[in-house]
Amino acid sequence: MPTSQEIPNQNLIQNDLIQLDIKRLDLVHPQISGNKFFKLKYNLQQAQQQHKTGVLTFGGAYSNHIAATAYAAHLLGLHSIGIIRGEELATQSLNPTLCTAQSFGMQFQFVSRQDYRQRQDAAFLQQLAQQYPDVYIIPEGGTNAFAIQGCKEILSEQDLANYDVFCCAVGTGGTIAGLVESSQTQHQVLGFSALKGDFLQHDVARLTSKQNWTILDDYCCGSYAKTTPELQQFMQQFEAKYHVPLEQVYTAKMLMGVFDLIEQGYFAQGTRILAIHTGGLQGRQI
């Protein structure tokens, strides 16, 4: 696997006002895509060290984490179970993300949204541990201390020296927490939420004690996995100009936000920005 130094940064904007580059984590691995490689790295090491024969995790129907976990488990000879939000999905055709996960052997357990809300409840997790004693349980999005440990490796020493602002999409908070933990006081870390609401502010505050970060939900297009004609148009124009593939759940929203903030003059003149492409292209729809 490539190191953070080997993952290419591609220039998008370079002028007297701003520098914008994108870190192509979508090129890390064709299946364990983008930030998911870093979030799963130490979690899967734990599964192996604990001699588990499988992994169990949580996600929505469009979760990049679900697809990546299924492949990574398959690669390591582990079976995988996905607790999927939305019991109605059990009677519907699988979307590309769930098809990908199923093709690598993941078994699904579709649950109601009410039951899914228990995914962080200690009693519920204990019940799952008793039901599946041979599996290692990974939180939704892979976000825990091991994920943050992995995501601290996304930024190279050169990145930390050459940029002022790091931008990323935010789903469960693990990636931005890792970026914040690896950043220094002079850096700003800017997160673009894929969901509406300020709850992620509280979640990330529990993952890091640093204060040099902000999360915006202005570009979530209404809610998780929702799109708008504006977002679709941005994706098409961006891909035609820069030849970088995007997906509509995370990275496209983040980049649409970054370009809009640049247009608004949000960043000081001379700011050097690095946007993180977090992969997940198996869920791409355009």
N, C-alpha and C positions, 0 to 999 in steps of 0.2 A: 504494500500500500504506500502511496506517496506521503511524504512528510508535509507539514504546513509550508515549508520553504519551497517545495516542489509544486504546490498547487498554484496555478497561474493567476495573476491579477491582470485583468484586461482593462485598458483605459476606455472610458466612455466620453468624458468631457475634460478638456484641458485648455484653459484660457487664463487671462489675467485675474478673473474673478474667482474661479473654482477649479478644483481637480476632483473628478469622480472616477474611481476605478471599481471594478467588481471582482470579487474573489470567487473563482469558479469551483465551488465545492460540488457542483453537479458532476464534475469530472473525476471525483474521488473514486467512485465505484459505480458500475452500471446498475446495480441493484440495491446495495446498502448506500443509499444516495445522500450526498450532502452532509448536513449536520448529524444525520442518523448514525453514520459510521462512528462519529466521535461520542455520541450519547450512548451507543450500545457497547462500545469497546470494553469498558471496565465492568459493565453489568454482565456481559457474557463471560468475562474472566471469572467473575464471582460465581456464576452458574457452574462453570467447570470446576472451580476450586471446591465448591460444595457438593460436587459429584451428582448434580441433578441430571436427569435424563430429558428434561424439557423446560420450556419457558412459557409463561402465561403473561399476557399483557392486555391493555385496554385501549380502545380507540373508536373514533367515529367511522362512518362509511368511507370517508375520503382521507383517512389517516395515512400519511407517508410512513409513520412509525410502524403501523401494522404491516405494511408491505415489506419494509426493510427488516423487521424482526423475523418475519416468516423466512426470508431468504437466508439471513444470518444463521438462524437456527438450523435450517436445512444444511447449510455449508458445514456446520459443526457436528452434524449428526444428532441434533436434538429435535424432539417433536415440539410443536408450538400450538398454543391455544389463544384465540383472540376473543375477549369479551367485547362485543360490538354494541354500541348505543343504537337502539331502535329495534324493537321486537318485530315491527312490520317488515323489516328487511328479510326476515326468514322466508317470506313468500314472494319476494321480488327477485328479478334478475340481478346478478351481481354486477356492480360497476367495475371499471378497469382496475381500481386499486384493490378491491376485494378479490377480483379474479386473479390478480398477481399473487396475492397472499395465499389463496387456495391452491394455486399451481405449485407452490413450494411446500404444500402439506399442512398448512395451518387449518386447524379445526375451529369453527366459529360457534360461539354461544351468544345469540342475539338476546338482548335484555331490554326491558322497558327503560325509558328515560329516568323514571323514578328509581328503579334499582341501580341504574348506572351512576346515579349521584352518590351512591355508597362506596364508590371505588377507592376512596381514601379513608374509609371508616375502618378502624382497627378490628372491630368485631367481624365485619364483612370479609376483610383480608384473612383473618384467622380461619373463618369458615372455608374460604377458598384453599388455604394451605392444608386444611384437613381433608378437603375433597380431592385435592391434587397434591399429595405429599411428595411426589417426585419432581415437581416443577419449581423453578425459580421465578418469583413474581416480579415483574418489571412494571413500574407505574405508567400511567397514561403519558404518552409522548416520550417515555424513557426518562422523565425528569426526576432525578434524585441526586444525592451527593456524588455517585459514580458518574452520572451524566455530566455534571458540572466539571468534574475532574477531567473528563474527556474533552469537553468543549473549551476548556482553558488552552487546549493545544491547537485550536483553530488558527489563532493569530500567531504569526512567526515573529521573531525578534525584529526582522526588517519591517513588518507591518507596524509594529509598535513604534518604531523609529520614524517611519515615513508618512504616517497619517495622524490626523487630529480627531476625526469622527469615524466611528464604526456604526453601520446601520444593519439591522437584520429584522426579519419577520419574527413575530412572537405568537406561539400557540399555547404552550404550557409554561414557558419561562426558563427552561433549562439552558437553552443556547445563549440567550442574552445574559443570564447569570454567569455563565462561563466566560463570555467576552468581558463582562464587567470585572470579574475576578482576575483576569489576565491583564486588564488595562491598568494604566497609571493615572495619577490624579489629574494630569493635564489633558487626558482624553475625555471625549464625550461619547457615550454609547446611546444610540437612538433606536428604539424598538417600534415596529409598526405592527399593531395587533391585528390578527386575523379575525377577531371577535369584537363585538360591541360591549362596552362596559369597562369599569375601572378596577375590576377584581384582580386583574393581572398585576396591577401595581402592588397589591398586598401580597400576592403569591411570590413575586420576585423579591420583595423586601424581606421575605423570610429566607430567601436563598443566598442573599449577599448583604453585607453590612455597608458596602460602599454606596456613595450617593451620586456618582457621576453618570446617571442614566435617566432616561425619560422614555415613557411608552405613550404613543399616540394611537387612538382608534379612529381617526378621521378618514382613514382610507380602507376600512374593512368592507366597504360596499354593502353594509347592512348587517352582515353576520358571517359566521364561518361558512366557507364554501359557496357563498353567494357571489354572483358576478353582476356587473352592470354593462351596458353598451360602452360606456366610457372606458372601463377596464379592458374589455375585449379590443377596442380600438387601440388603446395604449399598447397592449401585447403585440398586436399585428404590426404597428409602426415600429416598435422597439426591435422586434425580431428582424424586420426587413432592413433596419439600419445597422444593427450591431451583430446580427447573426448569432445571437445567444438565445437558446430556447428557454421559455418561461412556463410556469404553471400558474393557474388563476387563484389558487388557494392562499399561497404565501408570497413567493418572490415577486410576482407581478404587482401585487398590492403594495409591497414595500417599495419597489422601484418607482411606481407611479407616485407614491408619496414623496420620495426623495426628489424626483424631478419637479414636482409641484412646489416643494419647499425652496428649491434652488430658484425657481421662477419668482417666488414671493420675496426673495432676499432674506430668507431665514438664516442662512449661514454667512458668517463674516467673510469679507474679501480675503482670498488666499487660503481658505479652508481646504484641507486635503481630506477627502471622504473615501472610505472603503466600504462598499456595500457587499454583504455576504449573500451569495446565491446558495440557498439551502437545499437545492436539489428537488426531489419529489416529482420528477417529470413523468412518472408512470400515471399520475393523476391529471395529466395535462388535457385540457379540452379547449380547442380554439377553432 
